[in-house]
Amino acid sequence: MPHSATMQEKQRREEHQQRAYEIQLAGGLQGAARWTIYGAIACAIGHFSYPPFARQTLALKGFLVSSASIFGLVIGADNHLLKFESHLREAENDIRRQARSELAQQGKIASETEIRKWREANQEKLKAQADAAAARVTGSS
């Protein structure tokens, strides 16, 4: 019989999803700003150092700068999201490893149900670990 997620698990997933959205948005904006500057500088250098480029239309130069901006938006958002997911995966693996160890000491098999029960029993300690992991992600961004 398939297991349905508890309300706590659903809430935890929704919180992770919202945090991922916020991180992705911030990373995308940072990347877009950075690459807009790079694109504008490259166009300025091309304009002043290469006469055939200087004769090109403003629309083409704007297209090049906006292409750089879009590139930065996508890459920045993706990189920040991948870092967040990596830290989240590490934290989840640590929690599951800890649960398996403690359940084994109690003589229990670490099934998904037992791990879920262990997680609920140790929720306060896990919340502190999750906050520390989130602080690492925010601090490294």
N, C-alpha and C positions, 0 to 999 in steps of 0.2 A: 504494500500500500504506500503510495507516495506521501512524503512528509510535507506538510504545509508549514511555511515559515511562521514563527511566532510574531506577535506584534512588535516585540523588541527588535527582532531581526529585521523586520520590514522598516522600522523607524531608523535603525542603524544604516541600512542600505540607502534610504532616502537622504539621510544626513551626508553620507559619503558622496552621493550623487550631486547634492547641492554644493558641497565643498569642491568637488571636481569641476563643476561648472564655473565657480568663482575663480578657481586657480587657472582654468583654461582661458577665461575672459581676461584676467590680468596678464597672463603670459602672451596672449594674442595682441593685446594693446601695446605691451612693451616691445614685442617683436616688430609690430607694424611701425611704431615710432622709430625704432633703430634703423630698420631697413628703408624707411622713407628718407631718412637723412643720408644713408649710404647711396641711395638712388639719386638724390638731388646733387650730392657731391660728385658722383660719377658723371652726371649730365653736365654739370658746370665745368668739370675738367675737360670733358669731350667738347663742349661748346668753345672753350677758350684755347684749346690746344690742337684741334683737328677741324680745319675749315669746312670740309664736306659735312661734318656733323653740325656745325654752326648754321649751315644753310637749311637744315631740316626744320620742319614746322614745329610750332609749339605743341601741337596736338601729339606728335610722335614723342617728344620729350616728356610730356605729361603722361603718356601711356607707359613709357619706360619707368618713370618714377612710381606710378600707381602699381605697376607690375611688381616692382621691388617691395612696395608696401604690402601687397597681397601675399607675396612670398613670405615676408616677415611675419605677417599675421598667422598664417597657417603653421609655419615652422615653430614660431614662439609658443603658440597654443599647444601644439603637439608635444614639444619638448617638456613644457611644464606639466602637462597631464601625465606623460610617461614617468617623470620623476615622482609625482604624487602616487601613481599606481604602484610604482616600485616600492616606495616606503610603506604603502598600505599592505602590499603583499608580504613584505618583510615582517611587519607587525603582526599580521594574521598568522604567518608561519611560526613566529615566536610564541604567540598565544596557544596555537594548536600543539606545539611541541611541549609547552609547559603543562597543558591539560593532559596530554598523553602520559607525561611523566608522573604527574600527581595521581591520575587515575590508575596507573600501573602500580603505584605504591599502595593504593587502596585495594588492589586485587581486582580491578574492574577492566573490562575490555573497552578501549577507547573508540566506541562507535560514534556516529554523528549525534545520536540522541544523548549519549553520555557526555560528549563534549559540549553540547548545547546546555545540558543541565549544569555542568561544571562552570560554563561561562556565566550563566545566570547567578550561580552561587558566588562567584568571584567578580561580580560586575564592577564594584568600586575600584579594585586594583587594576582591572582592565581599562577602565575609564582614564585613570592616571597615565597608563602606558600609551593610550591612544592620543591623549593630549600632548604627551612628550613627542610622539611621532609627528603630529601635526605641527608642533613648534619647530621641529627639525626641517620639515618641508618649507614652512614659511620663512625660516631663517636662511635657507640656502637658495631661495628664489631671487 
